[in-house]
Amino acid sequence: MTMSDTKMTVAGQSTAARRLIIDMKGIVKRFYIGQPNELEILKGIDLQVYKGEFVSIVGASGSGKSTLMNIIGALDRPTLGSYQLDGVPMGEVPDDMLSEIRNFKIGFVFQTFNLIPRTSALSNVELPMLYAGVPRAQRTARAKELLRQVEMVDRMKHQPNELSGGQKQRVAIARAMANDPAIILADEPTGALDSSTGRLVMDLFHRLHREQGKTIVLITHNPELAEETERIITISDGQIIGTKKGGGARV
Amino acid sequence: MFNFKENISLAVNGLRSNKMRALLTMLGIIIGISSVITIVTVGDSMTKSITDVFNDMGANSVQLYITDRPDENGNTNWSRPYQEEDYISDEMIDQFLEAFGDRVACWAVSESVGYGQALNGHNKAEARIQGVNANALGINNIDIIAGHDLNEREVSGEKSVAVISDKFVEDLFPGLPIHEALGKEIKLQLSQGTYTFAVVGVYQYEVSGMAAMMGAGSVTTNIFIPMGVAKDMSRDTDGVTTVYDGYYMMQIKGNEKVTDSKAFTEEIDNYFNNKLYRHNKYVMVRTESMDSMIGQMTSSLDMIKLAISIIAAISLLVGGIGVMNIMLVSVTERTREIGTRKALGAKNIAIRIQFIVESMIICLFGGVIGVILGTTFGRLGSTLLGAPGWPSVSIVLIAVGFSMGIGVFFGYYPANKAAKLDPIEALRYE
């Protein structure tokens, strides 16, 4: 359903009418509400991410960036505030629809890859399409195309335990793009990789961003990686304490 | 939508990667299903063979035999030997036939003389010698294939004639055509002496299911001789034991006028006990119809079947709990996978179905292995008991279906647990 309209706008990247993908206003997240140990993790976040942006969110551990990521990724709901994801008012989406939002709008890339064990790279990439109900022939064709893009097509029959860390992450990125989501949400994608393979993965993100106009949100604590992105949002103690342009910003 | 194919291949991969655990998990199901199949197969073939034997004897058959009459306290005097007047006499039979004759197809009394053997050069044939009344063999569906059954003249005249089995002919006169055995003289050696009989009839010896069960290959067949001759032979034994003229047991077969064999049996019972044995203080008659005997046999078989089925059911229950346990372990082990699937867009129902399918596959495999084992054991067991049988298609389908049902039932709780996992927690799980 959303695949077609996002596809249409991929090409039309103009600075003039930039489309909001993430529009957060006054996001507050509290845990243990009503209990003596009530905890406010996010204290009013305003965040806008536009289509085709490559944004990084940086912060120390405990700063609330994981919680923010969970809310962006529709895994969790804010206590207060409004969040529109690609035009969908998330506050109005019923719980049982959140899985569909994740399926169509979000492409997760995890630090620990999280490929499904004992399942081939190809099947892993097919998985989000499987849950979306894409017919077999179509999803296999698309999964192969995506694996070709991340240069993993020759390993598509391999299972995760037969792949190196970098290869796993490339499969994971292909999987994240399966349903052509509005954003790719990458949580410390190079955290478990050595610096050279981490470099390859970052190059892959840059390529997807540059060539396909993917909207990418990178969550990291590594300032050097953040510096490569277009915009760096620093979060501390549940609040955004600064936004600056990164080295990857286009003029 | 529910991706059964993917779920099935995933479950099969999972089982393959941990064969030993899968096998142990299935064990309870395998034992349960295989014992059900074995029991049902053996039980069915036994029921069938028993019913066949009794049906051979005829559905309208009634057996009556004398037994001690209980006194007013319900006790029986076991130490009192039967007297002449206690036995079923020829007069009683005459009276009975007068009253019931139009409904009796045939009747039989018999007197066992004992075992004997006949010799013809190197050839030897063994037989059990039975005295019978005229035209009595039809009651046990014994087929005369040459000559004739003992007739009135031969029986009342106490002729030295005999009806023997084709098996006996084969043993004594190898290669002799059956009809040429007619008129042959056979010398029977018994403990009390040697007797000569002329063969007037040959019947077909059938190894029925029961007979085969109690000793296949036994070649001791019955030789039927006139009752009077048999009584005289019995008296030759020692000259001390009194051999009375009456009979201990009688078989009656109703003809087509008998529509209700139960009522017929009761009527006979009534006639003997309230008329013929009315004044006998010590002895009465007990009647049994074939129907009631079949009923008794099958109901005791059913009891055995039920008992073992309960054991099998317990085994299946334990097996099911084993499956549930392994599924819970599996859900815990794969928490992160479940979290990932949810993050990628799996609905709760998709996760639930994935685990239910997995549990079903485990139980299905167990069920199929159980069916194969059960068929093998059932075949073996029923062959050993002399009535080879196969499990019916319906029981196989029920067993496989039931094992899948166990999978769904015991897989539901773990699957539901997996489906309800919080994706954030699940993704963070180490």
Interface residues (C-beta under 8 A of the other chain):
Chain A: N70 G73 L75 D76 D96 S99 E100 R102 N103 F104 I106 F108 F110 T112 N114 L115 I116 P117 R118 T119 S123 L127 P128 L130 Y131 A132 G133 R175 N179
Chain B: M1 N3 E6 L10 N13 G14 S17 R336 E337 G339 T340 R341 K342 A343 L344 G345 A346 K347 N348 A350 P423 I424 L427
